[in-house]
Amino acid sequence: MPKVLGFSIDLFPTVRPAGAVMGRISAAGAAWSGLAEGIPVTIAGHDHLAGMTGAGVMQRDAANSVGTAETVVARSSTLPDAATALAQEVRLTVQPGGHGWAVLFGAARAGLVLEAGAAVLGRSPQELDRLAEDADPVDVGDAVDALARRASATLPDAPAGEVWAGLLHSLTARTADGYDRLTKVVGPSERLVVFGGGSVSTPWLRAKVAALPIPVVRSSVESAVARGAALYAGVSAGWWSSVGDAPTPATEVHPPP
């Protein structure tokens, strides 16, 4: 095999889909971990994609994974056009189970932005959410980019609730832009399913309801990524033939603004 980076790709193990048994816990591994010898070991895949499985995102849904980073994801049963994906600055990858493709767009480092913004405002995100409920958003300019870089950011001289609402709306505009990019690659989706730590913010969800052209719903799963990993582990253990056979969690239709 060619050695582009100075070593052969034979160094790497065979690529297998999430849920495939990649080995079993050995006696030494059992002694070290406390787990039972013989338990099958698998891998669940990229966190956003495992989270889609855990959140119950359906094939025709788009997903909005909101944590430290915020990503918009959609699926396709066929390989999307790579040139279009490049033009829209979205990423292509195989779905964790090996069936179909996923397209991803990194909307923002939203968790970092809001953590830093809350620190500048001197209040907790929960308190700021309450203040933003009935506040009109103010233009925050380029503060989102500065906060994401942990750089010094100047926030508008306005009530904290209005500034927080401005940050949420600025982030939401990036989410909507990301969804628009995905539609140019794989077409429109039926719903946007939001999961992750940021999904608990009511004013943020309402901003997304107002900005997105499709229904926005919130997953009922508290930790979608962990649940997704557990589902692939269940496939590996033989509990289900595929994650599609596992129980599907509920989603919550968020009220309009």
KEDO-165322 format. One record per residue (C-alpha): residue in three letters; x, y, z. Coordinates in Angstrom, 3 decimals, always signed. Layout:
# residues N
@type:ALA, east:X, north:Y, up:Z
...
END
This chain:
# residues 257
@type:MET, east:+0.000, north:+0.000, up:+0.000
@type:PRO, east:+1.238, north:+3.563, up:-0.643
@type:LYS, east:+2.721, north:+5.355, up:+2.355
@type:VAL, east:+1.437, north:+8.905, up:+1.898
@type:LEU, east:+2.098, north:+9.859, up:+5.528
@type:GLY, east:+5.105, north:+7.599, up:+6.023
@type:PHE, east:+3.249, north:+4.480, up:+7.163
@type:SER, east:+1.004, north:+1.884, up:+5.578
@type:ILE, east:-2.763, north:+1.946, up:+6.098
@type:ASP, east:-2.421, north:-1.741, up:+6.967
@type:LEU, east:-1.609, north:-0.352, up:+10.412
@type:PHE, east:-5.318, north:+0.344, up:+10.967
@type:PRO, east:-7.969, north:-2.277, up:+11.777
@type:THR, east:-10.827, north:-3.163, up:+9.454
@type:VAL, east:-13.528, north:-0.493, up:+9.315
@type:ARG, east:-16.806, north:-1.780, up:+10.760
@type:PRO, east:-20.159, north:-0.057, up:+11.377
@type:ALA, east:-21.337, north:+1.069, up:+14.797
@type:GLY, east:-22.935, north:-1.848, up:+16.617
@type:ALA, east:-20.571, north:-4.428, up:+15.115
@type:VAL, east:-18.698, north:-6.551, up:+17.634
@type:MET, east:-15.104, north:-5.337, up:+17.468
@type:GLY, east:-13.827, north:-7.533, up:+20.264
@type:ARG, east:-14.727, north:-8.765, up:+23.729
@type:ILE, east:-13.483, north:-7.874, up:+27.183
@type:SER, east:-10.563, north:-10.118, up:+28.029
@type:ALA, east:-9.720, north:-11.534, up:+31.445
@type:ALA, east:-7.107, north:-8.811, up:+31.899
@type:GLY, east:-9.602, north:-6.158, up:+30.782
@type:ALA, east:-12.198, north:-7.505, up:+33.209
@type:ALA, east:-9.713, north:-7.362, up:+36.084
@type:TRP, east:-8.785, north:-3.781, up:+35.203
@type:SER, east:-12.312, north:-2.438, up:+34.562
@type:GLY, east:-14.527, north:-4.493, up:+36.814
@type:LEU, east:-16.688, north:-5.440, up:+33.832
@type:ALA, east:-17.549, north:-9.050, up:+33.107
@type:GLU, east:-15.244, north:-10.999, up:+30.825
@type:GLY, east:-16.724, north:-11.625, up:+27.376
@type:ILE, east:-18.850, north:-8.458, up:+27.089
@type:PRO, east:-18.846, north:-7.346, up:+23.420
@type:VAL, east:-17.177, north:-4.030, up:+22.617
@type:THR, east:-18.327, north:-1.700, up:+19.834
@type:ILE, east:-18.081, north:+1.972, up:+18.862
@type:ALA, east:-21.020, north:+4.352, up:+18.516
@type:GLY, east:-19.522, north:+6.910, up:+16.124
@type:HIS, east:-19.411, north:+10.711, up:+16.010
@type:ASP, east:-21.170, north:+12.316, up:+19.000
@type:HIS, east:-23.660, north:+14.374, up:+16.978
@type:LEU, east:-24.602, north:+11.326, up:+14.893
@type:ALA, east:-24.905, north:+9.011, up:+17.901
@type:GLY, east:-27.014, north:+11.729, up:+19.518
@type:MET, east:-29.391, north:+11.700, up:+16.549
@type:THR, east:-29.968, north:+8.001, up:+17.136
@type:GLY, east:-30.438, north:+8.511, up:+20.860
@type:ALA, east:-32.825, north:+11.439, up:+20.363
@type:GLY, east:-35.082, north:+9.463, up:+18.025
@type:VAL, east:-34.363, north:+11.578, up:+14.941
@type:MET, east:-36.129, north:+9.995, up:+11.957
@type:GLN, east:-34.743, north:+9.626, up:+8.436
@type:ARG, east:-36.646, north:+12.648, up:+7.093
@type:ASP, east:-35.803, north:+14.864, up:+10.087
@type:ALA, east:-32.949, north:+17.280, up:+10.442
@type:ALA, east:-31.207, north:+17.488, up:+13.802
@type:ASN, east:-29.861, north:+20.409, up:+15.799
@type:SER, east:-27.263, north:+19.187, up:+18.296
@type:VAL, east:-26.618, north:+21.959, up:+20.815
@type:GLY, east:-23.723, north:+21.599, up:+23.231
@type:THR, east:-20.282, north:+23.183, up:+23.357
@type:ALA, east:-20.556, north:+23.214, up:+19.571
@type:GLU, east:-23.830, north:+23.578, up:+17.689
@type:THR, east:-24.274, north:+21.452, up:+14.577
@type:VAL, east:-27.127, north:+21.004, up:+12.099
@type:VAL, east:-27.338, north:+17.525, up:+10.552
@type:ALA, east:-29.489, north:+15.824, up:+7.931
@type:ARG, east:-29.445, north:+12.323, up:+6.462
@type:SER, east:-29.497, north:+10.920, up:+2.951
@type:SER, east:-29.976, north:+7.333, up:+1.764
@type:THR, east:-27.776, north:+8.057, up:-1.269
@type:LEU, east:-24.382, north:+9.728, up:-1.587
@type:PRO, east:-24.917, north:+13.506, up:-1.895
@type:ASP, east:-23.141, north:+15.458, up:-4.590
@type:ALA, east:-19.691, north:+16.257, up:-3.217
@type:ALA, east:-19.269, north:+19.439, up:-5.302
@type:THR, east:-22.520, north:+20.876, up:-3.939
@type:ALA, east:-21.517, north:+19.937, up:-0.402
@type:LEU, east:-18.177, north:+21.704, up:-0.819
@type:ALA, east:-19.861, north:+24.798, up:-2.230
@type:GLN, east:-22.200, north:+24.928, up:+0.776
@type:GLU, east:-19.341, north:+24.223, up:+3.202
@type:VAL, east:-21.044, north:+21.168, up:+4.708
@type:ARG, east:-19.347, north:+17.900, up:+5.643
@type:LEU, east:-20.243, north:+14.433, up:+4.382
@type:THR, east:-19.855, north:+11.231, up:+6.373
@type:VAL, east:-21.225, north:+7.694, up:+6.507
@type:GLN, east:-23.934, north:+7.130, up:+9.094
@type:PRO, east:-22.735, north:+5.147, up:+12.146
@type:GLY, east:-24.596, north:+1.971, up:+11.181
@type:GLY, east:-23.090, north:+2.058, up:+7.698
@type:HIS, east:-26.433, north:+2.578, up:+5.924
@type:GLY, east:-26.714, north:+5.947, up:+4.225
@type:TRP, east:-24.981, north:+9.276, up:+4.620
@type:ALA, east:-25.099, north:+12.302, up:+6.880
@type:VAL, east:-24.360, north:+15.939, up:+6.059
@type:LEU, east:-23.225, north:+18.261, up:+8.838
@type:PHE, east:-22.806, north:+22.016, up:+9.192
@type:GLY, east:-21.107, north:+23.565, up:+12.205
@type:ALA, east:-23.339, north:+26.506, up:+13.055
@type:ALA, east:-21.351, north:+27.968, up:+15.963
@type:ARG, east:-19.507, north:+27.199, up:+19.170
@type:ALA, east:-22.758, north:+28.085, up:+20.870
@type:GLY, east:-22.021, north:+26.670, up:+24.302
@type:LEU, east:-18.806, north:+28.658, up:+24.557
@type:VAL, east:-20.540, north:+31.810, up:+23.321
@type:LEU, east:-23.302, north:+31.641, up:+25.917
@type:GLU, east:-20.990, north:+30.615, up:+28.745
@type:ALA, east:-18.714, north:+33.579, up:+28.029
@type:GLY, east:-21.676, north:+35.907, up:+27.441
@type:ALA, east:-23.253, north:+34.960, up:+30.771
@type:ALA, east:-19.936, north:+35.661, up:+32.501
@type:VAL, east:-19.728, north:+39.131, up:+30.940
@type:LEU, east:-23.332, north:+39.854, up:+31.984
@type:GLY, east:-22.664, north:+38.511, up:+35.476
@type:ARG, east:-25.713, north:+36.231, up:+35.597
@type:SER, east:-26.446, north:+32.528, up:+35.126
@type:PRO, east:-27.809, north:+31.275, up:+31.775
@type:GLN, east:-31.002, north:+30.183, up:+33.550
@type:GLU, east:-31.587, north:+33.661, up:+34.964
@type:LEU, east:-30.797, north:+35.254, up:+31.615
@type:ASP, east:-33.269, north:+32.927, up:+29.885
@type:ARG, east:-35.980, north:+34.146, up:+32.247
@type:LEU, east:-35.064, north:+37.775, up:+31.560
@type:ALA, east:-35.071, north:+37.147, up:+27.797
@type:GLU, east:-38.569, north:+35.620, up:+27.774
@type:ASP, east:-40.302, north:+38.972, up:+27.241
@type:ALA, east:-37.339, north:+41.007, up:+26.004
@type:ASP, east:-36.757, north:+42.392, up:+22.527
@type:PRO, east:-33.369, north:+41.272, up:+21.165
@type:VAL, east:-30.750, north:+43.915, up:+20.507
@type:ASP, east:-28.129, north:+43.724, up:+17.779
@type:VAL, east:-24.997, north:+42.190, up:+19.302
@type:GLY, east:-22.796, north:+42.841, up:+16.257
@type:ASP, east:-19.748, north:+40.602, up:+16.068
@type:ALA, east:-19.887, north:+39.640, up:+19.753
@type:VAL, east:-20.729, north:+36.003, up:+18.923
@type:ASP, east:-17.475, north:+35.514, up:+17.034
@type:ALA, east:-15.443, north:+37.233, up:+19.736
@type:LEU, east:-17.044, north:+35.241, up:+22.552
@type:ALA, east:-16.492, north:+31.982, up:+20.643
@type:ARG, east:-12.762, north:+32.805, up:+20.470
@type:ARG, east:-12.664, north:+33.710, up:+24.165
@type:ALA, east:-11.578, north:+37.162, up:+23.013
@type:SER, east:-12.623, north:+40.411, up:+24.647
@type:ALA, east:-16.172, north:+41.228, up:+23.516
@type:THR, east:-18.113, north:+44.440, up:+23.883
@type:LEU, east:-21.793, north:+43.782, up:+24.484
@type:PRO, east:-24.447, north:+46.451, up:+23.869
@type:ASP, east:-25.290, north:+48.851, up:+26.689
@type:ALA, east:-28.796, north:+47.483, up:+27.192
@type:PRO, east:-30.735, north:+45.438, up:+29.766
@type:ALA, east:-29.251, north:+41.969, up:+30.277
@type:GLY, east:-32.375, north:+40.211, up:+29.004
@type:GLU, east:-32.284, north:+42.132, up:+25.724
@type:VAL, east:-28.584, north:+41.392, up:+25.235
@type:TRP, east:-29.110, north:+37.695, up:+25.981
@type:ALA, east:-32.044, north:+37.602, up:+23.559
@type:GLY, east:-29.760, north:+39.236, up:+20.990
@type:LEU, east:-27.125, north:+36.515, up:+21.445
@type:LEU, east:-29.777, north:+33.788, up:+21.112
@type:HIS, east:-31.186, north:+35.345, up:+17.938
@type:SER, east:-27.726, north:+35.782, up:+16.437
@type:LEU, east:-26.954, north:+32.110, up:+17.088
@type:THR, east:-30.360, north:+31.117, up:+15.716
@type:ALA, east:-29.624, north:+32.963, up:+12.465
@type:ARG, east:-26.582, north:+30.721, up:+12.040
@type:THR, east:-28.676, north:+27.634, up:+12.716
@type:ALA, east:-31.190, north:+28.708, up:+10.063
@type:ASP, east:-28.351, north:+29.371, up:+7.626
@type:GLY, east:-26.973, north:+25.909, up:+8.318
@type:TYR, east:-30.330, north:+24.280, up:+7.659
@type:ASP, east:-30.635, north:+26.233, up:+4.404
@type:ARG, east:-27.221, north:+24.938, up:+3.320
@type:LEU, east:-28.251, north:+21.350, up:+4.081
@type:THR, east:-31.418, north:+21.681, up:+1.994
@type:LYS, east:-29.293, north:+22.668, up:-0.999
@type:VAL, east:-27.410, north:+19.377, up:-0.632
@type:VAL, east:-30.079, north:+16.838, up:+0.418
@type:GLY, east:-33.390, north:+18.705, up:+0.098
@type:PRO, east:-35.830, north:+19.849, up:+2.804
@type:SER, east:-36.570, north:+17.957, up:+6.002
@type:GLU, east:-39.890, north:+17.405, up:+7.734
@type:ARG, east:-38.862, north:+18.582, up:+11.222
@type:LEU, east:-35.891, north:+19.942, up:+13.139
@type:VAL, east:-35.250, north:+17.877, up:+16.282
@type:VAL, east:-33.249, north:+19.783, up:+18.910
@type:PHE, east:-31.248, north:+17.921, up:+21.542
@type:GLY, east:-28.346, north:+18.601, up:+23.882
@type:GLY, east:-27.803, north:+21.013, up:+26.750
@type:GLY, east:-28.984, north:+24.055, up:+24.803
@type:SER, east:-32.371, north:+22.482, up:+24.100
@type:VAL, east:-33.566, north:+23.396, up:+27.622
@type:SER, east:-33.558, north:+27.117, up:+26.769
@type:THR, east:-37.160, north:+28.146, up:+26.067
@type:PRO, east:-36.405, north:+31.554, up:+24.495
@type:TRP, east:-33.774, north:+29.929, up:+22.262
@type:LEU, east:-36.257, north:+27.297, up:+21.096
@type:ARG, east:-38.850, north:+29.966, up:+20.409
@type:ALA, east:-36.319, north:+31.879, up:+18.327
@type:LYS, east:-35.727, north:+28.721, up:+16.284
@type:VAL, east:-39.459, north:+28.152, up:+15.846
@type:ALA, east:-39.728, north:+31.656, up:+14.407
@type:ALA, east:-36.653, north:+31.374, up:+12.170
@type:LEU, east:-36.910, north:+27.865, up:+10.707
@type:PRO, east:-39.288, north:+26.985, up:+7.838
@type:ILE, east:-40.128, north:+23.565, up:+9.348
@type:PRO, east:-41.596, north:+22.481, up:+12.703
@type:VAL, east:-39.096, north:+22.565, up:+15.579
@type:VAL, east:-39.381, north:+19.844, up:+18.238
@type:ARG, east:-37.334, north:+19.059, up:+21.318
@type:SER, east:-36.177, north:+15.554, up:+22.173
@type:SER, east:-37.351, north:+14.223, up:+25.526
@type:VAL, east:-34.015, north:+12.444, up:+26.064
@type:GLU, east:-31.823, north:+14.074, up:+28.707
@type:SER, east:-28.559, north:+12.730, up:+27.256
@type:ALA, east:-29.134, north:+11.783, up:+23.630
@type:VAL, east:-25.486, north:+10.968, up:+22.885
@type:ALA, east:-25.219, north:+8.542, up:+25.814
@type:ARG, east:-28.509, north:+6.910, up:+24.836
@type:GLY, east:-27.364, north:+6.581, up:+21.216
@type:ALA, east:-24.155, north:+4.884, up:+22.327
@type:ALA, east:-26.197, north:+2.545, up:+24.526
@type:LEU, east:-28.425, north:+1.627, up:+21.577
@type:TYR, east:-25.425, north:+0.645, up:+19.449
@type:ALA, east:-24.097, north:-1.313, up:+22.426
@type:GLY, east:-27.456, north:-3.109, up:+22.529
@type:VAL, east:-27.074, north:-4.046, up:+18.872
@type:SER, east:-23.597, north:-5.367, up:+19.641
@type:ALA, east:-25.010, north:-7.407, up:+22.538
@type:GLY, east:-27.746, north:-8.845, up:+20.310
@type:TRP, east:-30.660, north:-7.085, up:+22.009
@type:TRP, east:-31.779, north:-5.618, up:+18.680
@type:SER, east:-30.863, north:-6.432, up:+15.098
@type:SER, east:-30.470, north:-2.680, up:+14.442
@type:VAL, east:-31.034, north:+0.564, up:+16.308
@type:GLY, east:-34.239, north:+0.932, up:+14.306
@type:ASP, east:-35.717, north:-1.938, up:+16.341
@type:ALA, east:-34.989, north:-0.199, up:+19.663
@type:PRO, east:-37.654, north:+1.859, up:+21.502
@type:THR, east:-38.116, north:+5.354, up:+20.054
@type:PRO, east:-38.233, north:+8.276, up:+22.515
@type:ALA, east:-40.844, north:+11.002, up:+22.378
@type:THR, east:-40.323, north:+14.497, up:+21.036
@type:GLU, east:-41.994, north:+17.640, up:+22.313
@type:VAL, east:-43.594, north:+20.043, up:+19.846
@type:HIS, east:-42.588, north:+23.448, up:+21.075
@type:PRO, east:-45.297, north:+26.134, up:+21.219
@type:PRO, east:-45.009, north:+29.008, up:+18.726
@type:PRO, east:-43.578, north:+32.302, up:+19.950
END
